[in-house]
């Protein structure tokens, strides 16, 4: 899928999360650590309920990250497209609606 977003300086794509990229990467590294922790729990034959508790925490962290990304997308990419008008605005709204539907179903 080609990169999409607002055009920044010199034609470089600027995405909603660009301003907070370091924070996003920090959160993803934390989630990655949680997943590695889950692997370690299974390797150590940890009690099932304790593993499931950590799965729940990891799932919530991913959901929170996804909501932040969606908020950034709506406030930047979608808002910019609406300001420009035309078919691109409708396309961005449909795209965001589809992404929200995928998040709800997962």
Rosetta silent file (secondary structure, phi, psi, omega in degrees, C-alpha in Angstrom):
SEQUENCE: XXXXXXXXXXXXXXXXXXXXXXXXXXXXXXXXXXXXXXXXXXXXXXXXXXXXXXXXXXXXXXXXXXXXXXXXXXXXXXXXXXXXXXXXXXXXXXXXXXXXXXXXXX
SCORE:     score description
SCORE:     0.000 S_00000001
   1 L     0.000  128.318 -179.312    0.000    0.000    0.000 S_00000001
   2 L   -68.955  149.108  179.046    1.560    3.344   -0.933 S_00000001
   3 L   -63.181  138.874 -179.872    2.170    5.830    1.856 S_00000001
   4 L  -128.681  153.103  178.175   -0.680    8.257    2.290 S_00000001
   5 L   157.953 -166.254  178.436   -1.001   11.398    4.301 S_00000001
   6 E   -80.964  149.683  175.894   -0.594   15.092    3.998 S_00000001
   7 E   -82.798  127.277  177.368    2.149   16.457    1.818 S_00000001
   8 L   -97.033 -155.537  178.589    4.829   18.135    3.827 S_00000001
   9 H   -62.167  142.950  173.693    7.815   20.103    2.690 S_00000001
  10 H    54.021   32.580  175.320    9.388   19.065   -0.595 S_00000001
  11 H    75.373    8.217  179.595    6.703   16.461   -1.296 S_00000001
  12 L   -79.930  131.487 -179.444    7.590   14.332    1.737 S_00000001
  13 E   -67.510  133.394  175.618    4.533   12.624    3.227 S_00000001
  14 E  -116.316  122.850 -178.239    3.652   13.839    6.720 S_00000001
  15 L  -102.235  164.424 -177.184    1.453   11.515    8.723 S_00000001
  16 L   -57.215  -31.705 -176.871   -0.649   12.280   11.752 S_00000001
  17 L   -88.756   -4.241 -173.539    1.809   10.604   14.105 S_00000001
  18 H   -55.062  -43.545 -178.660    4.911   12.325   12.675 S_00000001
  19 H   -64.860  -26.923 -178.439    5.020   15.018   15.375 S_00000001
  20 H  -113.799   26.563 -174.689    4.836   12.313   18.073 S_00000001
  21 H   -57.013  -43.571 -179.593    6.900    9.671   16.290 S_00000001
  22 H   -61.393  -41.660  177.841    9.373    9.223   19.155 S_00000001
  23 H   -64.491  -41.763  179.156    6.524    8.672   21.622 S_00000001
  24 H   -62.046  -44.518  179.658    4.857    6.188   19.271 S_00000001
  25 H   -65.131  -37.431  178.033    8.083    4.239   18.864 S_00000001
  26 H   -62.400  -43.818  178.903    8.636    4.254   22.632 S_00000001
  27 H   -64.051  -41.359  179.209    5.151    2.811   23.182 S_00000001
  28 H   -65.369  -37.133  177.176    5.722    0.147   20.529 S_00000001
  29 H   -65.607  -37.410  177.164    9.024   -0.863   22.129 S_00000001
  30 H   -63.901  -42.997  178.719    7.239   -1.176   25.465 S_00000001
  31 H   -64.601  -41.327  177.088    4.584   -3.397   23.840 S_00000001
  32 H   -58.464  -40.403  176.790    7.330   -5.440   22.176 S_00000001
  33 H   -63.387  -37.686  177.541    8.818   -5.952   25.634 S_00000001
  34 H   -64.295  -40.150  179.365    5.447   -7.135   26.907 S_00000001
  35 H   -66.254  -42.370  176.693    5.243   -9.697   24.097 S_00000001
  36 H   -61.418  -37.617  176.556    8.763  -10.921   24.871 S_00000001
  37 H   -61.945  -38.659  176.516    7.661  -11.180   28.505 S_00000001
  38 H   -61.871  -43.404  178.149    4.751  -13.366   27.408 S_00000001
  39 H   -59.313  -43.753 -179.970    7.153  -15.651   25.564 S_00000001
  40 H   -62.306  -41.191  178.663    9.294  -15.881   28.682 S_00000001
  41 H   -59.849  -42.647 -179.884    6.253  -16.746   30.816 S_00000001
  42 H   -68.408  -42.584  178.538    5.366  -19.621   28.505 S_00000001
  43 H   -59.416  -33.931 -178.455    8.984  -20.827   28.376 S_00000001
  44 L   -89.356    9.058  179.616    9.008  -20.840   32.187 S_00000001
  45 L    54.622   44.247  178.953    5.712  -22.782   32.366 S_00000001
  46 L   -68.226  148.735  179.988    3.974  -19.966   34.237 S_00000001
  47 L   -53.757  136.002 -173.848    0.446  -20.613   35.499 S_00000001
  48 H   -50.597  -46.377 -176.826   -2.145  -20.115   32.711 S_00000001
  49 H   -63.439  -37.034  177.589   -4.107  -17.380   34.463 S_00000001
  50 H   -65.839  -38.535  176.788   -0.956  -15.328   35.009 S_00000001
  51 H   -65.026  -45.477 -179.557   -0.114  -15.611   31.304 S_00000001
  52 H   -62.819  -34.618  176.026   -3.667  -14.600   30.377 S_00000001
  53 H   -61.558  -42.508  178.961   -3.451  -11.585   32.675 S_00000001
  54 H   -70.757  -33.675  174.823   -0.360  -10.441   30.790 S_00000001
  55 H   -61.056  -43.427  179.674   -2.059  -11.137   27.431 S_00000001
  56 H   -61.924  -43.667  179.365   -4.878   -8.848   28.541 S_00000001
  57 H   -63.209  -40.839  179.661   -2.436   -6.095   29.525 S_00000001
  58 H   -67.291  -41.085  178.486   -0.623   -6.382   26.182 S_00000001
  59 H   -61.905  -44.495  179.118   -3.899   -6.313   24.269 S_00000001
  60 H   -62.884  -38.190  179.042   -4.998   -3.170   26.122 S_00000001
  61 H   -64.771  -41.680  177.561   -1.658   -1.505   25.351 S_00000001
  62 H   -66.456  -40.415  178.276   -2.075   -2.255   21.630 S_00000001
  63 H   -63.108  -41.996  178.565   -5.660   -1.019   21.678 S_00000001
  64 H   -63.408  -41.818  177.359   -4.588    2.210   23.350 S_00000001
  65 H   -62.004  -44.733 -179.952   -1.844    2.664   20.759 S_00000001
  66 H   -61.719  -41.167  178.603   -4.333    2.052   17.933 S_00000001
  67 H   -64.559  -38.955  176.675   -6.749    4.638   19.353 S_00000001
  68 H   -63.696  -43.628  178.283   -3.961    7.199   19.568 S_00000001
  69 H   -62.944  -41.040  179.250   -2.981    6.499   15.957 S_00000001
  70 H   -64.489  -42.805  178.098   -6.599    6.827   14.851 S_00000001
  71 H   -60.485  -45.545  177.696   -6.968   10.119   16.697 S_00000001
  72 H   -60.144  -42.376 -179.218   -3.798   11.448   15.050 S_00000001
  73 H   -63.018  -45.709 -179.344   -5.068   10.307   11.651 S_00000001
  74 H   -64.531  -41.127 -176.504   -8.451   11.980   12.091 S_00000001
  75 H   -76.393  -17.309 -178.965   -6.955   15.236   13.346 S_00000001
  76 H  -116.681  -71.829 -173.994   -4.388   15.497   10.573 S_00000001
  77 H   -59.727  -49.474 -177.367   -4.882   13.391    7.441 S_00000001
  78 H   -70.207  -44.064  179.390   -8.683   13.390    7.465 S_00000001
  79 H   -61.488  -41.187  177.952   -8.982   17.016    8.606 S_00000001
  80 H   -63.370  -42.257  179.918   -6.534   18.122    5.881 S_00000001
  81 H   -64.577  -40.210  178.755   -8.455   16.186    3.231 S_00000001
  82 H   -65.029  -41.063  179.212  -11.757   17.723    4.347 S_00000001
  83 H   -62.581  -34.159  178.846  -10.221   21.199    4.230 S_00000001
  84 H   -78.221  -27.719  178.403   -9.092   20.524    0.646 S_00000001
  85 L    75.787 -169.337  178.395  -12.494   19.107   -0.273 S_00000001
  86 H    75.734 -165.313 -177.617  -13.345   17.045   -3.314 S_00000001
  87 H   -63.665  -31.880 -178.657  -13.193   13.296   -3.718 S_00000001
  88 H   -60.217  -36.793  178.949  -10.115   13.019   -1.524 S_00000001
  89 H   -62.074  -48.993 -179.820  -12.129   14.141    1.491 S_00000001
  90 H   -63.695  -39.625  179.066  -14.755   11.451    0.976 S_00000001
  91 H   -60.942  -42.650 -179.812  -12.042    8.842    0.343 S_00000001
  92 H   -66.992  -36.660  178.363  -10.300    9.682    3.637 S_00000001
  93 H   -66.388  -44.461  178.143  -13.581    9.468    5.560 S_00000001
  94 H   -62.314  -45.183  179.306  -14.356    6.053    4.044 S_00000001
  95 H   -58.366  -45.726  179.240  -10.802    4.897    4.735 S_00000001
  96 H   -64.810  -41.348  178.440  -11.042    5.996    8.389 S_00000001
  97 H   -61.558  -41.592  178.425  -14.461    4.347    8.793 S_00000001
  98 H   -65.356  -39.938  177.992  -13.093    1.076    7.434 S_00000001
  99 H   -64.327  -41.236  177.752  -10.114    1.250    9.786 S_00000001
 100 H   -63.074  -42.123  178.566  -12.417    1.863   12.747 S_00000001
 101 H   -61.193  -41.058  178.118  -14.551   -1.115   11.697 S_00000001
 102 H   -63.886  -40.102  179.849  -11.432   -3.326   11.584 S_00000001
 103 H   -64.842  -40.941 -178.563  -10.426   -2.133   15.064 S_00000001
 104 H   -67.789  -37.518 -179.275  -13.853   -2.865   16.484 S_00000001
 105 H   -73.403  -23.270 -175.242  -13.951   -6.344   14.970 S_00000001
 106 L   -81.474    0.000    0.000  -10.524   -7.332   16.255 S_00000001
